Amino acid sequence: MFRRNSLVIATAAALAALVPATRASAQAVGMGTGKQGFYTYSAGAAIAKVASDNGLAMRIQPFGGTSAYLPAVNVNEVEFGLANQLDATHAVTGQVIYKGKPQPDVRVVSILTPFYSALWVKKDSPITSAAQLRGKRLPTVYSSQRVLDLLTRGTLANVGLSYDDVKPVPVPHVVRGANDFETGKTDTFMFALGAGKVRETDAKVGGIRPLPIDPSPAAMERLRKFVPVAYADLVKPGPGRVGIDKPIYLMAYDYLVVTNAKVPAEKVYKLARIMHDHRKELAASFKPLAGFNPERMSKDMGALKFHAGSLRLFKEIGAWPSK
């Protein structure tokens, strides 16, 4: 879901973050990310570069996915990592793919950016609402990405539908779902706004657009039965927002920088302070980080708790207790 087309930018940022094996790099803290080409890899590389440029030596440590490095963060084998709020909540509470294996020592450093997921159709499709997907073919199951199954079920529930109302097409992961859409095997697909694969699919099929969600309280209550951390956000046209030519409500949940409870508070405070003070540098290293808002680094996240180092910063800037 997080792939980007422009590996040049990601690679450049990553090379800056992957400090040579010197005494300085040996002392660098780690930032767990996904593989090269994924959102977490590029965002992590950008954070590592800006942190290293401002006195906190950091190197990225790519893994196969969030479910591989969150357990490493939990046991302090990797000091920091990137994770969406839904996956992090599942990890801490031991749900879904973490069932029976809770990761209780994961802590939050900061909210990073909103993350938008949507069902997409061709630009010239007569379908204008997910409610019109009744009887249509769409990717389901996501055997290697269970979170995507929850996102799909939630989006359908938002408009009063379920898998019983559509023609399920099982796929192993989100990229296969997009590939099937490109080859005409499905009528829609689930993907993240701004992802490289979305731009690729848009070019291949002659244009795509996301289907809006219903922001009404009753509709969002149905959606949150599957995605408890979701909220409706009004997204406007802008750079990198393929398929959006007018304001549209999309499902959003937050991406986070996470750490371990035992990481020294001074290190966590330093990273949080660098992020707060260097938003422009973060955005310059990876454009999607322009969505990072230093005034929105904290909020009540239920089972997820902030690290003491972050709370120190939030209190200094008047952002805690979170309103």
C-alpha positions as CSV (number, residue, x, y, z in Angstrom):
1,M,0.0,0.0,0.0
2,F,2.9,2.3,0.5
3,R,4.9,1.9,-2.7
4,R,6.3,5.0,-4.5
5,N,7.3,5.3,-8.1
6,S,10.2,7.7,-7.5
7,L,12.9,5.5,-6.0
8,V,15.5,8.1,-7.0
9,I,14.3,10.4,-4.2
10,A,13.9,7.6,-1.7
11,T,17.4,6.2,-2.6
12,A,19.0,9.6,-2.2
13,A,17.4,10.1,1.2
14,A,18.3,6.6,2.2
15,L,21.9,7.0,1.2
16,A,22.1,10.1,3.4
17,A,20.6,8.2,6.2
18,L,22.7,5.0,5.9
19,V,25.8,6.5,7.5
20,P,29.1,4.7,6.6
21,A,30.3,2.2,9.2
22,T,32.4,4.5,11.3
23,R,32.6,5.1,15.0
24,A,29.7,7.6,14.6
25,S,27.4,5.2,12.8
26,A,28.2,2.5,15.2
27,Q,26.6,4.7,17.9
28,A,23.6,5.6,15.7
29,V,20.1,4.7,16.8
30,G,18.0,2.6,14.5
31,M,14.8,3.5,12.6
32,G,12.8,0.4,11.5
33,T,11.1,0.8,8.1
34,G,9.7,-1.3,5.3
35,K,11.6,-2.2,2.2
36,Q,12.9,0.2,-0.3
37,G,10.1,1.8,-2.3
38,F,7.6,1.7,0.5
39,Y,6.3,4.8,2.3
40,T,7.9,3.8,5.6
41,Y,11.3,3.4,3.9
42,S,11.3,6.8,2.3
43,A,9.7,8.6,5.3
44,G,12.1,6.8,7.7
45,A,15.1,7.8,5.5
46,A,14.0,11.4,5.6
47,I,13.6,11.4,9.4
48,A,17.0,9.7,9.8
49,K,18.7,12.3,7.5
50,V,17.2,15.3,9.3
51,A,17.9,13.7,12.8
52,S,21.5,13.0,11.8
53,D,21.9,16.5,10.4
54,N,20.7,17.9,13.8
55,G,22.8,16.0,16.3
56,L,21.0,12.6,16.7
57,A,22.8,10.0,14.6
58,M,20.3,7.7,13.1
59,R,20.3,4.9,10.4
60,I,17.3,3.2,8.9
61,Q,16.9,-0.6,9.3
62,P,14.6,-2.0,6.5
63,F,12.4,-5.0,7.3
64,G,9.8,-7.0,5.3
65,G,7.0,-5.0,6.9
66,T,5.7,-3.4,10.1
67,S,4.8,-6.7,11.6
68,A,8.5,-7.7,11.4
69,Y,9.9,-4.6,13.0
70,L,7.3,-3.7,15.6
71,P,8.3,-6.7,17.7
72,A,11.9,-5.6,17.3
73,V,11.0,-2.2,18.6
74,N,9.0,-3.8,21.5
75,V,12.1,-5.6,22.7
76,N,14.4,-2.7,22.0
77,E,16.4,-4.3,19.3
78,V,15.5,-1.3,17.2
79,E,15.1,2.0,19.0
80,F,12.5,3.6,16.6
81,G,10.1,2.7,13.9
82,L,7.2,3.9,11.8
83,A,3.7,2.4,12.0
84,N,0.1,3.3,11.4
85,Q,-2.1,3.8,14.4
86,L,-4.3,0.8,13.5
87,D,-1.4,-1.6,13.2
88,A,0.3,-0.2,16.3
89,T,-2.9,-0.6,18.3
90,H,-3.2,-4.2,17.2
91,A,0.4,-4.8,18.3
92,V,0.1,-3.3,21.7
93,T,-3.3,-5.0,22.5
94,G,-2.4,-8.4,20.8
95,Q,-5.0,-8.4,18.1
96,V,-5.3,-9.6,14.5
97,I,-1.9,-10.7,13.3
98,Y,-0.5,-10.1,16.8
99,K,-3.2,-12.2,18.4
100,G,-1.8,-13.9,21.5
101,K,1.5,-12.0,21.0
102,P,1.0,-8.4,22.4
103,Q,3.8,-5.9,22.1
104,P,3.2,-3.9,25.4
105,D,6.4,-1.9,25.4
106,V,5.8,0.0,22.2
107,R,5.4,3.7,22.8
108,V,4.6,6.6,20.6
109,V,7.0,9.4,19.8
110,S,4.8,11.5,17.6
111,I,2.0,11.6,15.1
112,L,3.6,11.9,11.7
113,T,1.0,12.4,9.0
114,P,-2.6,11.5,8.2
115,F,-2.8,8.4,6.0
116,Y,-5.7,8.1,3.6
117,S,-7.1,4.8,2.2
118,A,-9.8,4.5,-0.4
119,L,-11.5,2.3,-2.9
120,W,-10.7,3.5,-6.5
121,V,-12.5,3.2,-9.8
122,K,-11.8,4.3,-13.3
123,K,-12.2,8.0,-13.9
124,D,-15.0,7.5,-16.4
125,S,-16.8,4.8,-14.3
126,P,-20.5,5.5,-13.6
127,I,-19.8,4.5,-10.0
128,T,-19.7,7.6,-7.8
129,S,-20.3,6.0,-4.3
130,A,-19.2,2.8,-2.7
131,A,-22.9,2.0,-2.3
132,Q,-22.9,1.4,-6.0
133,L,-20.4,-1.5,-5.7
134,R,-23.3,-3.9,-5.0
135,G,-22.7,-6.9,-7.3
136,K,-19.3,-5.6,-8.4
137,R,-15.9,-7.4,-8.2
138,L,-13.5,-6.2,-5.6
139,P,-10.3,-7.5,-4.0
140,T,-10.8,-9.2,-0.6
141,V,-9.1,-11.4,2.0
142,Y,-5.5,-10.0,1.7
143,S,-3.9,-13.1,3.2
144,S,-0.5,-11.4,3.7
145,Q,-1.9,-8.0,4.7
146,R,-4.8,-8.5,7.1
147,V,-5.2,-4.8,7.8
148,L,-6.3,-4.3,4.2
149,D,-9.2,-6.7,4.7
150,L,-10.4,-4.6,7.6
151,L,-10.1,-1.4,5.6
152,T,-12.1,-2.9,2.8
153,R,-14.8,-4.2,5.1
154,G,-15.0,-0.9,6.9
155,T,-15.3,1.1,3.7
156,L,-18.2,-1.1,2.6
157,A,-19.8,-1.0,6.1
158,N,-19.7,2.8,5.9
159,V,-22.3,2.7,3.1
160,G,-24.2,-0.2,4.5
161,L,-22.6,-3.1,2.4
162,S,-20.7,-6.2,3.3
163,Y,-18.9,-8.9,1.4
164,D,-22.2,-10.6,0.9
165,D,-23.2,-7.7,-1.3
166,V,-20.2,-7.9,-3.7
167,K,-18.3,-10.4,-5.7
168,P,-15.1,-11.1,-3.7
169,V,-11.8,-11.6,-5.5
170,P,-9.3,-13.0,-3.0
171,V,-5.8,-11.4,-3.3
172,P,-2.6,-11.9,-1.2
173,H,-1.7,-8.2,-0.9
174,V,-2.7,-4.7,-2.0
175,V,-0.4,-4.6,-5.0
176,R,-2.1,-7.7,-6.5
177,G,-5.4,-6.0,-5.9
178,A,-4.3,-3.0,-8.0
179,N,-2.8,-5.3,-10.7
180,D,-6.1,-7.2,-11.0
181,F,-7.9,-3.9,-11.4
182,E,-5.5,-2.9,-14.2
183,T,-6.1,-6.1,-16.1
184,G,-9.9,-5.9,-15.7
185,K,-10.3,-8.6,-13.1
186,T,-12.0,-6.3,-10.6
187,D,-14.1,-3.2,-10.7
188,T,-12.3,-1.3,-7.9
189,F,-9.3,-1.6,-5.7
190,M,-8.1,-0.4,-2.3
191,F,-5.0,1.7,-2.0
192,A,-3.5,4.7,-0.2
193,L,-3.8,8.2,-1.6
194,G,-0.4,9.5,-2.9
195,A,1.1,6.0,-3.3
196,G,3.3,5.4,-6.4
197,K,1.2,2.4,-7.4
198,V,-1.8,4.7,-7.6
199,R,0.0,7.0,-10.0
200,E,1.1,4.0,-12.0
201,T,-2.5,2.6,-12.2
202,D,-3.8,6.0,-13.1
203,A,-1.5,6.1,-16.1
204,K,-2.2,2.5,-17.2
205,V,-6.0,2.7,-17.2
206,G,-6.5,6.3,-18.4
207,G,-7.3,7.9,-15.1
208,I,-8.8,6.8,-11.7
209,R,-10.5,8.5,-8.8
210,P,-11.3,7.6,-5.2
211,L,-14.8,6.9,-3.9
212,P,-15.8,9.2,-1.0
213,I,-16.9,7.9,2.4
214,D,-20.0,9.1,4.2
215,P,-18.8,11.3,7.1
216,S,-22.1,11.2,9.0
217,P,-21.9,9.9,12.6
218,A,-23.9,6.7,11.9
219,A,-21.9,5.8,8.8
220,M,-18.6,6.4,10.7
221,E,-19.8,4.3,13.6
222,R,-20.3,1.4,11.1
223,L,-16.8,1.9,9.7
224,R,-15.2,2.0,13.1
225,K,-16.4,-1.4,13.9
226,F,-13.7,-2.6,11.6
227,V,-11.2,0.4,11.8
228,P,-11.7,1.8,15.3
229,V,-9.0,4.5,14.8
230,A,-10.5,5.9,11.5
231,Y,-11.9,9.4,11.0
232,A,-13.3,11.2,8.0
233,D,-11.2,13.9,6.6
234,L,-12.0,16.4,3.9
235,V,-9.2,16.1,1.3
236,K,-8.7,18.9,-1.2
237,P,-6.9,18.8,-4.6
238,G,-3.2,19.2,-4.3
239,P,0.3,18.0,-5.5
240,G,0.5,14.2,-5.6
241,R,-3.2,13.8,-5.0
242,V,-4.1,11.8,-8.1
243,G,-7.7,11.6,-9.0
244,I,-8.9,14.4,-6.6
245,D,-10.3,17.4,-8.6
246,K,-12.6,18.6,-5.8
247,P,-12.9,18.3,-2.0
248,I,-13.8,14.8,-1.0
249,Y,-14.2,13.0,2.3
250,L,-11.8,10.0,2.7
251,M,-11.1,7.6,5.5
252,A,-8.0,8.6,7.4
253,Y,-5.9,7.3,10.3
254,D,-2.5,8.4,11.5
255,Y,1.0,7.3,10.8
256,L,3.2,7.4,13.9
257,V,6.8,7.4,14.9
258,V,7.1,4.7,17.7
259,T,9.8,3.6,20.1
260,N,10.4,1.4,23.1
261,A,9.5,2.2,26.7
262,K,13.1,1.6,27.7
263,V,14.7,4.0,25.2
264,P,16.2,6.9,27.3
265,A,13.9,9.8,27.5
266,E,16.6,12.2,26.4
267,K,16.9,10.4,23.0
268,V,13.2,10.4,22.5
269,Y,12.9,14.0,23.5
270,K,15.7,15.0,21.1
271,L,14.0,13.2,18.1
272,A,10.6,14.8,18.9
273,R,12.2,18.2,19.3
274,I,14.1,17.8,16.0
275,M,10.8,16.8,14.2
276,H,9.0,19.8,15.8
277,D,11.7,22.3,14.8
278,H,12.6,21.0,11.3
279,R,9.3,20.4,9.5
280,K,10.6,22.1,6.3
281,E,13.7,19.9,6.1
282,L,11.5,16.8,6.6
283,A,9.3,17.8,3.7
284,A,12.3,18.7,1.5
285,S,13.6,15.2,2.0
286,F,10.3,13.4,1.3
287,K,7.4,15.4,0.0
288,P,4.6,13.5,1.7
289,L,6.0,14.7,5.0
290,A,4.7,18.1,4.2
291,G,1.6,16.7,5.8
292,F,3.5,16.6,9.2
293,N,2.0,19.3,11.5
294,P,4.2,20.3,14.5
295,E,1.0,21.5,16.2
296,R,-0.6,18.0,15.9
297,M,2.0,15.7,17.3
298,S,-0.2,14.3,20.1
299,K,-3.8,13.2,20.8
300,D,-5.5,10.6,22.9
301,M,-4.8,7.3,21.2
302,G,-6.5,4.9,23.7
303,A,-4.3,1.9,24.2
304,L,-1.3,3.6,22.7
305,K,0.8,5.6,25.1
306,F,3.4,8.3,24.5
307,H,7.0,7.9,25.7
308,A,8.0,10.1,28.6
309,G,10.5,11.9,26.4
310,S,7.7,13.0,24.1
311,L,5.5,14.1,26.9
312,R,8.4,16.4,28.1
313,L,8.3,18.2,24.7
314,F,4.5,18.3,24.5
315,K,4.4,20.0,28.0
316,E,7.0,22.5,26.9
317,I,5.1,23.5,23.8
318,G,1.7,23.5,25.5
319,A,0.4,20.4,23.7
320,W,-0.2,18.3,26.8
321,P,-2.7,17.3,28.1
322,S,-3.9,16.8,24.5
323,K,-7.0,18.7,23.7
